[in-house]
């Protein structure tokens, strides 16, 4: 990725994309990749500044794995030809799993946001 592209990603206003996510809207392919690229660049810059935080690199890898596993699970559910009730239950399960992840993030961040 060029230096110009990196700077552009870091300066991009992603609030409209984040708002779409909070509202439960589906991102377009380009928005999804812009968000992914920006998240990667921001994390990489933080890692360069704080090289000793190896946990961030592991988090980056784990988040990529989680995204892949979500896609695989959704594909498996789609192929399972669930009835309407089964689809509703599957959607609820996935939404609860993601809500739990977000709750963990919010709870964990409180300790350094208040400082």
Secondary structure per residue as TSV (DSSP state, phi and psi in degrees):
chain	resnum	aa	ss	phi	psi
A	1	X	-	360.0	134.5
A	2	X	-	-71.7	158.1
A	3	X	H	-61.0	-38.9
A	4	X	H	-62.1	-43.2
A	5	X	H	-64.1	-40.6
A	6	X	H	-62.2	-44.7
A	7	X	H	-63.2	-41.0
A	8	X	H	-62.1	-43.4
A	9	X	H	-63.0	-40.5
A	10	X	H	-70.7	-27.8
A	11	X	H	-94.4	-7.7
A	12	X	-	-64.3	139.5
A	13	X	-	-87.0	105.8
A	14	X	-	-94.5	6.2
A	15	X	H	-55.7	-43.0
A	16	X	H	-60.2	-37.4
A	17	X	H	-69.2	-44.2
A	18	X	H	-62.6	-37.7
A	19	X	H	-65.3	-40.2
A	20	X	H	-59.9	-40.9
A	21	X	H	-64.5	-47.4
A	22	X	H	-61.0	-32.1
A	23	X	T	-82.4	-4.4
A	24	X	T	83.2	14.0
A	25	X	-	-79.2	150.3
A	26	X	-	-84.0	131.5
A	27	X	-	-78.5	146.4
A	28	X	-	-72.0	160.1
A	29	X	H	-52.2	-45.5
A	30	X	H	-65.2	-39.0
A	31	X	H	-66.2	-41.8
A	32	X	H	-60.3	-44.3
A	33	X	H	-73.7	-32.1
A	34	X	H	-63.3	-44.4
A	35	X	H	-62.7	-45.4
A	36	X	H	-59.9	-49.8
A	37	X	H	-61.3	-43.5
A	38	X	H	-64.5	-42.3
A	39	X	H	-62.4	-41.7
A	40	X	H	-64.6	-44.0
A	41	X	H	-65.5	-45.1
A	42	X	H	-62.7	-41.1
A	43	X	H	-66.0	-41.9
A	44	X	H	-61.4	-41.3
A	45	X	H	-64.6	-39.7
A	46	X	H	-65.3	-40.4
A	47	X	H	-63.7	-36.6
A	48	X	H	-66.3	-35.7
A	49	X	H	-77.9	-36.1
A	50	X	-	-123.7	73.9
A	51	X	T	-60.2	-25.4
A	52	X	T	-75.5	-9.9
A	53	X	-	-87.3	69.7
A	54	X	H	-64.4	-22.7
A	55	X	H	-62.0	-29.8
A	56	X	H	-67.2	-37.8
A	57	X	H	-64.5	-42.4
A	58	X	H	-63.7	-40.7
A	59	X	H	-61.0	-41.5
A	60	X	H	-58.5	-46.5
A	61	X	H	-66.3	-41.7
A	62	X	H	-65.8	-38.3
A	63	X	H	-64.6	-40.5
A	64	X	H	-63.4	-40.8
A	65	X	H	-63.7	-43.0
A	66	X	H	-61.5	-44.1
A	67	X	H	-60.5	-43.0
A	68	X	H	-64.7	-43.1
A	69	X	H	-65.4	-36.1
A	70	X	H	-61.6	-44.2
A	71	X	H	-63.9	-42.2
A	72	X	H	-64.5	-44.1
A	73	X	H	-63.7	-42.6
A	74	X	H	-64.8	-38.9
A	75	X	H	-64.1	-43.0
A	76	X	H	-62.8	-40.7
A	77	X	H	-65.6	-39.3
A	78	X	H	-63.3	-42.2
A	79	X	H	-72.5	-17.8
A	80	X	T	-75.3	-7.9
A	81	X	T	50.8	52.3
A	82	X	-	-67.7	150.6
A	83	X	-	-75.9	177.5
A	84	X	H	-58.1	-42.2
A	85	X	H	-65.6	-41.5
A	86	X	H	-64.3	-40.1
A	87	X	H	-64.4	-41.3
A	88	X	H	-63.1	-43.9
A	89	X	H	-64.4	-41.9
A	90	X	H	-63.3	-42.9
A	91	X	H	-61.5	-43.7
A	92	X	H	-62.0	-43.2
A	93	X	H	-59.2	-47.5
A	94	X	H	-64.6	-42.3
A	95	X	H	-63.9	-38.6
A	96	X	H	-66.8	-39.7
A	97	X	H	-61.0	-43.9
A	98	X	H	-71.8	-35.2
A	99	X	H	-62.5	-39.4
A	100	X	H	-62.4	-43.0
A	101	X	H	-60.6	-44.7
A	102	X	H	-65.3	-40.9
A	103	X	H	-62.6	-39.9
A	104	X	H	-63.1	-42.5
A	105	X	H	-61.4	-49.1
A	106	X	H	-61.7	-42.9
A	107	X	H	-65.7	-40.5
A	108	X	H	-71.3	-36.1
A	109	X	H	-73.5	-21.6
A	110	X	H	-56.0	-35.2
A	111	X	H	-66.7	-27.9
A	112	X	H	-110.0	-7.3
A	113	X	H	-78.3	-34.1
A	114	X	-	-76.7	-16.3
A	115	X	-	-70.1	360.0
